[in-house]
Amino acid sequence: MECSFPVINMEKLQGGEREMAMELLRDACENWGFFELLNHGISPELMDEVERLTKEHYKKCREQKFKEFERNALENGSKSEVADMDWESTFYLRHLPVSNMSEFPDMGDDYRY
């Protein structure tokens, strides 16, 4: 059985299909936890810049912490060895109703705009 994640067309939120689009969005949030947005109006250039800044922040601030975690796990007798260091770091930024940017003091000024 093929299973695909939800895809939400933001243009449909403005027209006669709004109710169906909102139901899809609700279901995606409640049952999937993620979805793809189409026609969201965010420029590819801005998305590329956010990706660049996120990768830069990871390299600068997170990668070493993951390497230390791996080393400590191996020193403490962990039998599993990590062969591929393709780590991912996740953090949640919000601006409304109250910003949490102060919780991330290692974020550069470029990331704060």
BAFI-792386 format. One record per atom (N, C-alpha, C): x, y, z. Coordinates in steps of 0.1 Angstrom, whole numbers, plus 2048, in hexadecimal, padded with zeros to 3 digits. Each point is the difference from the previous one (the first is absolute). Layout:
{px->X; py->Y; pz->Z}
...
This chain:
{px->808; py->7F4; pz->800}
{px->7F8; py->80C; pz->800}
{px->809; py->80C; pz->800}
{px->7FE; py->809; pz->7F6}
{px->807; py->80D; pz->800}
{px->7FA; py->80A; pz->809}
{px->809; py->807; pz->807}
{px->7FC; py->80A; pz->809}
{px->807; py->80D; pz->7FE}
{px->7F9; py->80B; pz->7FD}
{px->807; py->80C; pz->7FE}
{px->7FC; py->80A; pz->80A}
{px->809; py->809; pz->803}
{px->7FD; py->80A; pz->80A}
{px->7F8; py->80B; pz->7FA}
{px->7F9; py->808; pz->809}
{px->7F7; py->80B; pz->7FB}
{px->808; py->80B; pz->7F9}
{px->7F9; py->805; pz->7F5}
{px->805; py->80B; pz->7F9}
{px->7F5; py->80B; pz->800}
{px->803; py->80C; pz->804}
{px->7F6; py->80A; pz->802}
{px->803; py->80C; pz->7F7}
{px->7F6; py->803; pz->7F7}
{px->802; py->80B; pz->7F7}
{px->7FA; py->80C; pz->807}
{px->809; py->80A; pz->803}
{px->7FC; py->80C; pz->808}
{px->7F6; py->808; pz->7F8}
{px->800; py->800; pz->7F3}
{px->7F7; py->807; pz->7F8}
{px->7F1; py->7FC; pz->802}
{px->7FE; py->7F4; pz->804}
{px->7F3; py->7FB; pz->803}
{px->7FA; py->805; pz->80D}
{px->808; py->806; pz->808}
{px->7FB; py->806; pz->80D}
{px->7F9; py->80D; pz->7FD}
{px->801; py->806; pz->7F4}
{px->7FA; py->80D; pz->7FD}
{px->7F3; py->7FE; pz->7F8}
{px->7FC; py->7F5; pz->7FB}
{px->7F5; py->7FE; pz->7F7}
{px->7F5; py->7F7; pz->806}
{px->7F8; py->7FB; pz->7F7}
{px->7F5; py->7F7; pz->803}
{px->804; py->7F3; pz->806}
{px->80D; py->7FC; pz->7FE}
{px->804; py->7F3; pz->806}
{px->807; py->802; pz->80D}
{px->7FE; py->80B; pz->807}
{px->806; py->803; pz->80D}
{px->7FC; py->7F6; pz->80A}
{px->7F4; py->7FC; pz->801}
{px->7FC; py->7F7; pz->80B}
{px->807; py->7F2; pz->7FE}
{px->801; py->7FB; pz->7F4}
{px->807; py->7F4; pz->7FD}
{px->80F; py->801; pz->803}
{px->806; py->80C; pz->7FC}
{px->80E; py->802; pz->803}
{px->803; py->801; pz->80F}
{px->7F7; py->806; pz->807}
{px->802; py->801; pz->80F}
{px->7FE; py->7F3; pz->806}
{px->7F8; py->7F7; pz->7FB}
{px->7FE; py->7F3; pz->806}
{px->80D; py->7F8; pz->7FD}
{px->805; py->801; pz->7F4}
{px->80D; py->7F9; pz->7FD}
{px->80B; py->805; pz->809}
{px->801; py->80D; pz->803}
{px->80A; py->806; pz->809}
{px->7FE; py->7FB; pz->80E}
{px->7F4; py->7FF; pz->805}
{px->7FD; py->7FB; pz->80D}
{px->804; py->7F1; pz->801}
{px->7FD; py->7F8; pz->7F6}
{px->803; py->7F2; pz->800}
{px->80F; py->7FF; pz->800}
{px->807; py->808; pz->7F8}
{px->80F; py->7FF; pz->7FF}
{px->806; py->803; pz->80D}
{px->7FB; py->80A; pz->807}
{px->806; py->804; pz->80D}
{px->7FE; py->7F5; pz->80B}
{px->7F3; py->7FB; pz->800}
{px->7FD; py->7F7; pz->80A}
{px->805; py->7F2; pz->7FE}
{px->801; py->7FB; pz->7F4}
{px->803; py->7F2; pz->7FD}
{px->80E; py->7FE; pz->7FA}
{px->806; py->80A; pz->7FA}
{px->80C; py->7FF; pz->7F9}
{px->80B; py->807; pz->807}
{px->7FE; py->80C; pz->805}
{px->80A; py->809; pz->806}
{px->808; py->808; pz->7F6}
{px->7FE; py->7FE; pz->7F3}
{px->807; py->807; pz->7F6}
{px->7F8; py->800; pz->7F3}
{px->804; py->808; pz->7F7}
{px->7F9; py->801; pz->7F3}
{px->808; py->808; pz->7F6}
{px->7FD; py->7FF; pz->7F4}
{px->807; py->809; pz->7F6}
{px->7F6; py->80B; pz->7FC}
{px->806; py->80C; pz->7FF}
{px->7F8; py->80C; pz->7FC}
{px->803; py->803; pz->7F2}
{px->7F6; py->802; pz->7F8}
{px->801; py->805; pz->7F2}
{px->7FB; py->80E; pz->7FF}
{px->805; py->808; pz->7F7}
{px->7FB; py->80E; pz->7FE}
{px->7FF; py->808; pz->80D}
{px->80B; py->800; pz->808}
{px->801; py->807; pz->80C}
{px->805; py->80E; pz->7FF}
{px->806; py->804; pz->7F5}
{px->804; py->80D; pz->7FE}
{px->80E; py->804; pz->805}
{px->807; py->7F6; pz->806}
{px->80D; py->803; pz->805}
{px->80A; py->7FD; pz->7F5}
{px->808; py->80A; pz->7FD}
{px->809; py->7FF; pz->7F5}
{px->80B; py->7F5; pz->802}
{px->804; py->7FA; pz->7F5}
{px->80A; py->7F6; pz->801}
{px->80D; py->806; pz->805}
{px->803; py->80C; pz->7FE}
{px->80C; py->807; pz->805}
{px->800; py->800; pz->80F}
{px->7F4; py->804; pz->806}
{px->7FF; py->801; pz->80E}
{px->801; py->7F2; pz->806}
{px->7FA; py->7F6; pz->7FA}
{px->801; py->7F2; pz->805}
{px->80E; py->7FB; pz->800}
{px->808; py->803; pz->7F5}
{px->80E; py->7FD; pz->7FF}
{px->808; py->806; pz->80B}
{px->7FD; py->80D; pz->803}
{px->808; py->807; pz->80A}
{px->7FD; py->7FA; pz->80E}
{px->7F4; py->7FD; pz->803}
{px->7FD; py->7F9; pz->80D}
{px->807; py->7F3; pz->801}
{px->800; py->7F8; pz->7F5}
{px->807; py->7F4; pz->800}
{px->80F; py->802; pz->802}
{px->806; py->80A; pz->7F9}
{px->80E; py->803; pz->802}
{px->803; py->804; pz->80F}
{px->7F8; py->808; pz->805}
{px->803; py->805; pz->80E}
{px->7FE; py->7F4; pz->80A}
{px->7F6; py->7F7; pz->7FE}
{px->7FE; py->7F5; pz->808}
{px->80C; py->7F7; pz->800}
{px->805; py->7FD; pz->7F4}
{px->80C; py->7F7; pz->7FF}
{px->80C; py->806; pz->806}
{px->801; py->80D; pz->7FE}
{px->80C; py->807; pz->806}
{px->7FF; py->800; pz->810}
{px->7F4; py->802; pz->805}
{px->7FE; py->7FF; pz->80F}
{px->803; py->7F1; pz->805}
{px->7FC; py->7F6; pz->7F8}
{px->802; py->7F3; pz->804}
{px->80F; py->7FD; pz->800}
{px->807; py->804; pz->7F6}
{px->80F; py->7FE; pz->7FF}
{px->807; py->806; pz->80C}
{px->7FC; py->80D; pz->802}
{px->807; py->808; pz->80B}
{px->7FD; py->7FB; pz->80E}
{px->7F3; py->7FC; pz->802}
{px->7FC; py->7FF; pz->80E}
{px->7FB; py->7F1; pz->804}
{px->7FC; py->7F9; pz->7F7}
{px->7FA; py->7F3; pz->803}
{px->808; py->7F4; pz->7FD}
{px->808; py->800; pz->7F5}
{px->807; py->7F4; pz->7FC}
{px->809; py->7FB; pz->80B}
{px->808; py->809; pz->806}
{px->809; py->7FC; pz->80A}
{px->7F9; py->7F9; pz->80C}
{px->7F4; py->805; pz->804}
{px->7F9; py->7FA; pz->80B}
{px->7FC; py->7F1; pz->7FC}
{px->7FC; py->7FE; pz->7F4}
{px->7FD; py->7F2; pz->7FB}
{px->80C; py->7F7; pz->800}
{px->80B; py->805; pz->7FC}
{px->80C; py->7F8; pz->800}
{px->804; py->7FD; pz->80F}
{px->7FF; py->809; pz->809}
{px->803; py->7FD; pz->80E}
{px->7F6; py->7F6; pz->805}
{px->7F4; py->801; pz->7FD}
{px->7F6; py->7F6; pz->804}
{px->804; py->7F2; pz->7FB}
{px->804; py->7FF; pz->7F3}
{px->804; py->7F3; pz->7FB}
{px->80C; py->7FB; pz->807}
{px->80A; py->808; pz->802}
{px->80C; py->7FC; pz->807}
{px->7FD; py->7FB; pz->80E}
{px->7F8; py->807; pz->807}
{px->7FC; py->7FC; pz->80E}
{px->7F8; py->7F3; pz->800}
{px->7F7; py->7FE; pz->7F6}
{px->7F9; py->7F3; pz->7FF}
{px->809; py->7F5; pz->7FE}
{px->80A; py->802; pz->7F7}
{px->80A; py->7F5; pz->7FE}
{px->809; py->7FD; pz->80C}
{px->804; py->80B; pz->807}
{px->808; py->7FE; pz->80C}
{px->7F9; py->7F9; pz->80B}
{px->7F3; py->802; pz->800}
{px->7F7; py->7FA; pz->80B}
{px->7FC; py->7F2; pz->7FC}
{px->806; py->7FA; pz->7F6}
{px->7FD; py->7F2; pz->7FD}
{px->7F5; py->7FD; pz->7F6}
{px->7FC; py->80A; pz->7F9}
{px->7F6; py->7FE; pz->7F5}
{px->806; py->7F7; pz->7F5}
{px->7F9; py->7F6; pz->7FC}
{px->805; py->7F7; pz->7F6}
{px->7FE; py->804; pz->7F2}
{px->7F7; py->80A; pz->7FF}
{px->7FD; py->804; pz->7F2}
{px->809; py->80C; pz->7FC}
{px->805; py->7FE; pz->7F4}
{px->809; py->80B; pz->7FB}
{px->7F9; py->807; pz->7F5}
{px->800; py->80D; pz->800}
{px->7FA; py->808; pz->7F6}
{px->809; py->802; pz->7F4}
{px->7FD; py->7FB; pz->7F5}
{px->808; py->801; pz->7F4}
{px->7FD; py->80C; pz->7F8}
{px->7F4; py->805; pz->800}
{px->7FC; py->80B; pz->7F8}
{px->7FC; py->80C; pz->809}
{px->808; py->80A; pz->800}
{px->7FD; py->80C; pz->809}
{px->7F7; py->80A; pz->7FA}
{px->7F5; py->7FB; pz->7FB}
{px->7F6; py->809; pz->7F9}
{px->7F6; py->804; pz->80B}
{px->804; py->808; pz->80A}
{px->7F7; py->804; pz->80B}
{px->7F7; py->80B; pz->7FC}
{px->7F5; py->801; pz->807}
{px->7F7; py->80B; pz->7FE}
{px->7FD; py->807; pz->80D}
{px->7FF; py->80D; pz->800}
{px->7FD; py->807; pz->80C}
{px->7F3; py->807; pz->7FD}
{px->7F7; py->800; pz->80A}
{px->7F3; py->806; pz->7FF}
{px->7FE; py->80A; pz->80B}
{px->7FB; py->80B; pz->7FC}
{px->7FC; py->80A; pz->80B}
{px->7F4; py->807; pz->7FB}
{px->7F8; py->806; pz->809}
{px->7F3; py->806; pz->7FD}
{px->801; py->80F; pz->803}
{px->7FF; py->808; pz->7F6}
{px->800; py->80F; pz->802}
{px->7F1; py->805; pz->7FE}
{px->7FD; py->809; pz->808}
{px->7F3; py->806; pz->7FF}
{px->801; py->80F; pz->802}
{px->7F7; py->808; pz->7FA}
{px->801; py->80E; pz->802}
{px->7F3; py->805; pz->806}
{px->7F5; py->7F9; pz->7FE}
{px->7F3; py->804; pz->805}
{px->7FA; py->7F5; pz->809}
{px->7F9; py->802; pz->80A}
{px->7FD; py->80E; pz->806}
{px->80C; py->805; pz->807}
{px->80A; py->7F8; pz->804}
{px->80C; py->805; pz->807}
{px->80C; py->7F9; pz->7F9}
{px->80A; py->807; pz->7FD}
{px->80C; py->7FB; pz->7FA}
{px->808; py->7F8; pz->80A}
{px->806; py->7F5; pz->7FB}
{px->809; py->7F8; pz->808}
{px->80E; py->801; pz->7FB}
{px->804; py->80A; pz->7F8}
{px->80D; py->801; pz->7FB}
{px->80B; py->801; pz->80B}
{px->7FC; py->806; pz->80C}
{px->80A; py->801; pz->80A}
{px->805; py->7F2; pz->806}
{px->7F8; py->7F6; pz->7FD}
{px->804; py->7F2; pz->804}
{px->80B; py->7FB; pz->7F7}
{px->804; py->807; pz->7F6}
{px->80A; py->7FB; pz->7F6}
{px->80B; py->80B; pz->7FF}
{px->808; py->802; pz->80B}
{px->80A; py->80A; pz->800}
{px->80B; py->7FE; pz->7F5}
{px->802; py->7F4; pz->7FB}
{px->80A; py->7FD; pz->7F6}
{px->7FC; py->803; pz->7F2}
{px->7F3; py->804; pz->7FE}
{px->7FB; py->804; pz->7F3}
{px->806; py->80D; pz->7FC}
{px->805; py->801; pz->7F3}
{px->806; py->80C; pz->7FB}
{px->7F5; py->80B; pz->7FD}
{px->804; py->80C; pz->7FF}
{px->7F7; py->80B; pz->7FD}
{px->7F8; py->7FE; pz->7F3}
{px->807; py->7FA; pz->7F6}
{px->7FA; py->7FE; pz->7F3}
{px->7F3; py->7F7; pz->801}
{px->801; py->7F7; pz->80A}
{px->7F5; py->7F6; pz->802}
{px->7F4; py->806; pz->807}
{px->803; py->80C; pz->807}
{px->7F5; py->806; pz->808}
{px->7F7; py->809; pz->7F8}
{px->802; py->802; pz->7F3}
{px->7F7; py->809; pz->7F9}
{px->7F4; py->7F9; pz->7FB}
